[in-house]
Amino acid sequence: MSGEAGCLGKLRPKYRLSEAVLEEYGHWEPLDEAAARDEYLKSHAHHGVFDVTCHVKELKEFGEGVQMYFFMLKHIAMLFCVLAFLPGLLLAVFNGLGDWYDTADLERTMLGNYGLISHNGAGSDLNLTSAQATSRSISMEGYVTALFASTVDSHPAKMGGMNKRSLLVAMSALDLAGLLAFFGCSMYLMWYVHSRTSSLDASATTIKDYSVRVEGLPPDTSETALKDYLLKATGEGVEIVELELCRCVDHLLALVVERGAVVNENKLTRAMVQRTAEVSPRVPESLIVDMLYSRFLLEELTESIRQEQAFTKTNEVVTAFVTFSTPEGLQRVMQTLPRSFVKQWRMKPESKFNNGGIGGARIKPVALNISAAPEPSDIQYENLEYTRMERVARAIASNAAKYLVLLIGFLLVSLAPAMRLGISGLNSGPDQRQCSASCSYTDGAGSYVLSTENRNLYKGCDPEAGTGALPNKLDCEGQAICYECFCRASLNAGNYGEVVYCSRFSSVMGVYTLAQAVAVIGVVIANFLIEIAITWLVHQEKHHTRTREAVGITRSLFLTTLINTAFSNLVANMYLPGPASVIKGSFLDGYVFTGSFADTTPNWYHDVCRPITISLFLTTVIVHLKIAFRWWWRRRCLATRYQCLTQWQLEEAYTGHEFTLALKYGQHLYVIYVVMMYSSGVPLMYILAAVHFSTCYWSEKYELLRLCRRPLNFSRDLAVYFSSSVPFAALWHLAFSVWFYSLFGLPKSPIIAKALRQSLEHSVAVFKGLMPAASSLTPQLVAWRFTQNSSAHLFIGFIACGGALFIYFTTSTWLALVRGLAKQLGLLNAANDSEAVVQQAVPEFSTAVRSRLLIGPASYAVQQNPAYTHAFVSMEELEWETKKETDAKAAAVNLAYDPFSGFTADPSAAIAAGGDTGAAPPMATRRRNTAANRLRARQKAAAAVSAGATPPLMPSNKVAPMMADSLSPRTSTSQTHPRSSGAPEHRLVAQPQPPFGMQEQAFAVGAGRDVRGDSRQSWTAGKGHQLGQSGPKPPAVAGATPAGGGPKQEFMSAATPAAGNGGPTRGWAGLELQ
């Protein structure tokens, strides 16, 4: 019993009295609602300024990227609204006049319902017995293709009082007219976007109008030397407002971001302990363990940041951003310093940058690369250290991973045709050869048909559904399997009319129904997974600007979702004997390349176009469901904000989500291409596209102006890529429409010459082995399909549009190539570049800032960048390196450099001169906290609580003012200074003196405060200046036992390593205790 009681005692949760906890940690401070609303207004001020019905021109404040996005969305919505009525609605009505399909479904509006030219009625009337849904065999589809092509010389039937042959030609001509309207509007849109973005850029004043980017800098570049060099090169009258040197901070920023998350976690766990102690007589020790756990993680991350700061590579300069007082300074520096490779190579050494005689540039000066600077909010500072070759290598690896993602999506989409063709019954049921030998349930066309006599006979011979014997009591012999053979074949083909007769095999019909659902849901799920994977993969490519990364996400997302939706479904249902023979016998046999369609027969519209149409509609629904969910979630967060325990949680409740342009561009581009590819055969897609873009324009506008926080500024690149990609959708439309309309056998077109038809025959002869087994097509028939009455004008339109795009883009590419080559050779003055043209209406930089004409950030400093605010708001207790320390590291690098042989093999002298700056920190500190680190931190926290130890209080989130000699003023040399404004203030209510006798004891825990006893003394980090009082700081001996001793002394021994003689001791924030 005692052993069981001991085990139960260990499992029973432990508690502490709330009074002792409150004395130790203080009371919970109520949150500041007004401060949270002030923070909300900083990034959500547009919620109360713009109306949802405002004009697109009024969105200029959000930058040219957002404004051009809504401009194109509006015009594309208007374009598809026109196409939805003409030709979309008219073609859907004409298709609906046909009666090929027996069932009333989406297929009734598709071209497959038009039927044979020589027949106006259901396909079942032609002894095909519901061929649209009863057969998916290769031979059957080949027979249907040959049947449709055989109506060349047949007498056309009447449909709605119109000749079906003439009406089909008119429908194809109407489709071509709509396509030409789309192509013309897309070309105009492309031209307008290029011209409009230039005018928007000229009318908006941003810091990039005054700034340049300097590349090719030595790693030990001096700010003063670079500034003097640029001023000397530009001459008198030019003033530099700001010079920001950017360094290798990828790992450092990652640690800073993670540390900010741990700081918030620590505040939350401490608030949970305080609130629990206020409302409950006891506090579970598990809450205190969680608080100590976050404190240990915070200490480890702080020490990792310290070591990363001391790493020499972190201080290597990779690029610089220079801001001039006037746009004339920008133009003058771009005119003076050569931007061509040839002119840079011919520059005299004295005209190059020698870094003020420091480092390797003193012996071998370098020519600087000057280019126009992007917007500060568009820069990804953590990626600037990656060179072009490194980014190319990452892009190659990323593209390889994207192909793997596409393969997974293809396998998911291929499940539908595999299930539909009877994959569930491959290893069950009678053999097909036995069924063919003993039973008769197919007609001459290969359809599954049972006569009344055989229907009764086969069911009666079945041992379960019937008696297992003939009516005369004789043995059924081989006919005993016919009932099962027919039911499996018929239900697996989707013949719903046989469900009652074949009730014993209703599971086969369930498999078919499931296959129809998988064909739709599989596409949606695959696209969702692709969106997540593509976003992560493109992020790993380390683009220097957010716009280039957004373009990469848009391009990759568009291509992968398009292939997964439009092409994977097409290929999965296509008859491909070559690939099928390659995988025969492997584990993929029967799962992929199981399609039976070699042409666009009526069954093809049912099995391929129907799922694509439904998935396209679901895409629109999902877009609006996401916005509706975010609207509901925002209202819920605001309604439940009273449950927040920390100021950070309260501010997050007010904060809206990010407006992601990249994903929206990629999704809309994918919708355009899918619609244009299949709309000639499925005109209902025109209507779906009109609904999609019209509703998305208003819903996403509402999302931006009422739900999202203020988006970051994006350049014109996204809009230019989107508008340049839209015209190519016209080519896919024409290619598919030629094949759709040429399925119907019509006479040859008089507009196609005989020589062109013969040339086509020779061109398609190489594909003669691909389709004959299923469609009985020959090269002559394929050439005929391109040049018959219903497709010849479409084929000519394809050639004309393709030629126009080829000439336009080839000419543009060659002109850009020649222009770039002329710049590199120095034959073209860089001042002629549009990027360097001075805008006459742009005022001086100081005037633009004072008069609030400047849009966006006014500095290139990373800590003032809106995208990195969250990374620096909780870094007050860290003391970033000073100018003196930076110069010491630069000097250490210089000592290790030999002017003639480069860096010495033995850098010990440099390490000795620069302390530990020459050595890299351990790899464990250069990556984010691992699971092992978190486990060790939790074990240490549990051990500390078991010993009765308690940590010092978390420093407040307010920056304590430094003395004049405690921290050097900020210089723009380092881009990792703490941000000391905008941080919410949390104060702890002073509590009675702790019972441990810890009085007037100061802990160096950053720039925050520590409450101990009655004195409430505050100290700066490691500097020893007492704030708000006079007199010397009470001495603290390293390694000595604190006053009062007891559990706190045990806790400090467990939490911090023992200090050496006279050496520093690590405190809770990982800083040095003097």
GIFEN-V929619 format. One record per backbone hydrogen bond with DSSP energy under -0.5 kcal/mol. CO is the residue of the C=O (numbers start at 1). NH is the residue of the N-H. Records with the same first field share a line. If there is no record, write none. Layout:
# GIFEN-V929619
CO: NH + NH
This chain:
# GIFEN-V929619
1: 5
2: 6
3: 7
4: 8
5: 9
6: 10
7: 11
8: 12
14: 285
16: 283
17: 21
18: 22
19: 23
20: 24
21: 25
22: 26
27: 989
31: 33
32: 36
33: 37
34: 38
35: 39
36: 40
37: 41
38: 42
39: 43
40: 43 + 44
41: 45
43: 710
44: 47
45: 48
46: 49 + 50
51: 54
55: 58
56: 59
57: 60
58: 61
59: 62
60: 63
63: 67
64: 68
65: 69
66: 70
67: 71
68: 72
69: 73
70: 74
71: 75
72: 76
73: 77
74: 78
75: 79
76: 80
77: 81
78: 82
79: 83
80: 84
81: 85
82: 85 + 86
83: 88
84: 89
85: 90
87: 91
88: 92
89: 93
90: 94
91: 95
92: 96
93: 97
94: 97 + 98
95: 98
100: 123
103: 105
105: 108
106: 109
107: 110
110: 113
111: 114
112: 115
113: 100
116: 119
117: 157
119: 121
122: 125
123: 126 + 128
124: 127 + 129
130: 133 + 134
131: 135
137: 141
138: 142
139: 143
140: 144
141: 145
142: 146
143: 147
144: 148
145: 149
146: 150
147: 150
148: 151 + 745
149: 152
157: 164
159: 162
162: 159
163: 167
164: 168
165: 169
166: 170
167: 171
168: 172
169: 173
170: 174
171: 175
172: 176
173: 177
174: 178
175: 179
176: 180
177: 181
178: 182
179: 183
180: 184
181: 185
182: 186
183: 187
184: 188
185: 189
186: 190
187: 191
188: 192
189: 193
190: 194
191: 195
192: 196
193: 197
194: 198
195: 199
196: 200
197: 201
198: 202
199: 203
200: 204
204: 206
205: 855
206: 209
207: 210
210: 324
211: 373
212: 322
213: 215 + 371
214: 320
215: 369
218: 221
219: 317
222: 226
223: 227
224: 228
225: 229
226: 230
227: 231
228: 232
229: 233
230: 234
231: 235
235: 238
239: 241 + 325
242: 323
243: 245
244: 246 + 321
246: 318 + 319
247: 249
249: 253
250: 254
251: 255
252: 256
253: 257
254: 258
255: 259
256: 260
257: 261
258: 262
259: 263
260: 264
261: 265
262: 266
263: 267
264: 268
265: 269
266: 270
267: 271
268: 272
269: 273
270: 274
271: 275
272: 276
273: 277
274: 278
275: 279
276: 280
281: 18
283: 16
284: 287 + 288
285: 289
286: 290
287: 291
288: 292
289: 293
290: 294
291: 295
292: 296
293: 297
294: 298
295: 299
296: 300
297: 301
298: 302
299: 303
300: 304
301: 305
302: 306
303: 307
304: 308
305: 309
306: 310
307: 311
308: 311
311: 314 + 315
312: 315
313: 248 + 316
316: 248
319: 246
320: 214
321: 244
322: 212
323: 241 + 242
325: 845
326: 329 + 330
327: 331
328: 332
329: 333
330: 334
331: 335
332: 336
333: 337
340: 344
341: 345
342: 346
343: 347
344: 347
348: 351 + 352
349: 352
352: 354
353: 366
354: 357 + 358
355: 358
358: 361
359: 362
360: 363 + 364
366: 353 + 368
368: 370
369: 215
371: 213
375: 378 + 379
376: 379
378: 546
379: 381
380: 383
381: 384
383: 386
385: 387
387: 391
388: 392
389: 393
390: 394
391: 395
392: 396
393: 397
394: 398
395: 399
396: 400
397: 401
398: 402
399: 403
400: 404
401: 405
402: 406
403: 407
404: 408
405: 409
406: 410
407: 411
408: 412
409: 413
410: 414
412: 415
413: 416 + 417
414: 418
415: 419
416: 420
417: 421
418: 423
419: 422
422: 425
423: 426
425: 428
431: 435
432: 436
433: 437
434: 438
435: 439
441: 449
443: 446
447: 443 + 449
451: 455
452: 456
453: 457
454: 458
455: 459
456: 460
457: 461
458: 462
459: 462
460: 467 + 468 + 469
462: 466 + 468
468: 476
470: 473
474: 470
476: 479
477: 480
478: 481
479: 482 + 483
481: 485
482: 486
483: 487
484: 488
485: 489
486: 490
487: 491
488: 492
489: 493
490: 495
491: 494
494: 496
495: 498
496: 499
498: 502
500: 503
502: 505
503: 506
505: 508 + 509
506: 510
507: 511
508: 512
509: 513
510: 514
511: 515
512: 516
513: 517
514: 518
515: 519
516: 520
517: 520 + 521
518: 522
520: 524
521: 525
522: 526
523: 527
524: 528
525: 529
526: 530
527: 531
528: 532
529: 533
530: 534
531: 535
532: 536
533: 537
534: 538
535: 539
536: 540
538: 541
539: 542
544: 380
545: 549
546: 550
547: 551
548: 552
549: 553
550: 554
551: 555
552: 556
553: 557
554: 558
555: 559
556: 560
557: 561
558: 562
559: 563
560: 564
561: 565
562: 566 + 567
563: 567 + 568
567: 571
568: 572
569: 573
571: 574
573: 596 + 597
574: 576 + 595
576: 580
577: 581
578: 582
579: 583
583: 586
586: 589
588: 591 + 592
592: 590
596: 598
597: 575
599: 601
601: 604 + 605
602: 606
603: 607
604: 608 + 609
605: 610
608: 612
609: 613
610: 614
611: 615
612: 616
613: 617
614: 618
615: 619
616: 620
617: 621
618: 622
619: 623
620: 624
621: 625
622: 626
623: 627
624: 628
625: 629
626: 630
627: 631
628: 632
629: 633
630: 634
631: 635
632: 636
633: 637
634: 638
635: 639
636: 640
638: 641
640: 643
641: 644
646: 650
647: 651
648: 652
649: 653
650: 654
651: 655
657: 709
658: 660
659: 661
660: 664
661: 665
662: 666
663: 667
664: 668
665: 669
666: 670
667: 671
668: 672
669: 673
670: 674
671: 675
672: 676
673: 677
674: 678
675: 679
678: 681 + 682
681: 111
682: 685
683: 686 + 687
684: 688
685: 689
686: 690
687: 691
688: 692
689: 693
690: 694
691: 695
692: 696
693: 697
694: 698
695: 699
696: 700
697: 701
698: 702
699: 703
700: 704
701: 705
702: 706 + 707
703: 707 + 708
714: 65
715: 718
716: 720
717: 721
718: 722
719: 723
720: 724
721: 725
722: 725 + 726
723: 727
725: 728
726: 729
727: 730 + 731
728: 731 + 732
729: 733
730: 734
731: 735
732: 736
733: 737
734: 738
735: 739
736: 740
737: 741
738: 742
740: 743
741: 744
747: 789
749: 752
751: 753
753: 757
754: 758
755: 759
756: 760
757: 761
758: 762
759: 763
760: 764
761: 765
763: 766
764: 767
765: 768
767: 770 + 771
768: 772
771: 774 + 775 + 776
772: 776
778: 782
779: 783
780: 784
781: 785
782: 786
783: 787
784: 787
787: 749
788: 791 + 792
791: 795
792: 796
793: 797
794: 798
795: 799
796: 800
797: 801
798: 802
799: 803
800: 804
801: 805
802: 806
803: 807
804: 808
805: 809
806: 810
807: 811
808: 812
809: 813
810: 814
811: 815
812: 816
813: 817
814: 818
815: 819
816: 820
817: 821
818: 822
819: 823
820: 824
821: 825
822: 826 + 827 + 828
823: 826
824: 342
829: 832
830: 833
833: 836
834: 837
838: 840
839: 842
844: 848
845: 849
846: 850
847: 851
848: 853 + 854
849: 852
861: 864
862: 865
865: 868
866: 869
868: 871 + 872
869: 872 + 873
872: 875 + 979
875: 878
878: 880
882: 886
883: 887
884: 888
885: 889
886: 890
887: 891
888: 892
889: 893
890: 894
891: 895
892: 896
894: 897
896: 898 + 904
898: 902
902: 898
905: 907
906: 909
907: 911
908: 912
909: 913
910: 914
911: 915
912: 915
914: 917
915: 918
916: 919
917: 312
922: 925 + 926
923: 926
924: 927
930: 934
931: 935
932: 936
933: 937
934: 938
935: 939
936: 940
937: 941
938: 942
939: 943
940: 944
941: 945
942: 946
943: 947
944: 949
945: 948
958: 960
963: 966 + 967
971: 974
972: 245
978: 980
994: 997
997: 999
1000: 1002
1003: 1005
1005: 1008
1007: 960
1010: 1012
1012: 1000 + 1015 + 1016
1017: 1010
1018: 1027
1020: 1022 + 1023 + 1024
1024: 1026
1025: 1020
1037: 1040
1042: 1045
1045: 1048 + 1049
1046: 1049 + 1050
1047: 1051
1048: 1052
1049: 1053
1050: 1054
1051: 1055
1052: 1056
1060: 1062 + 1063
1065: 1073
1067: 1070
1071: 1067
1072: 1074
1073: 1065
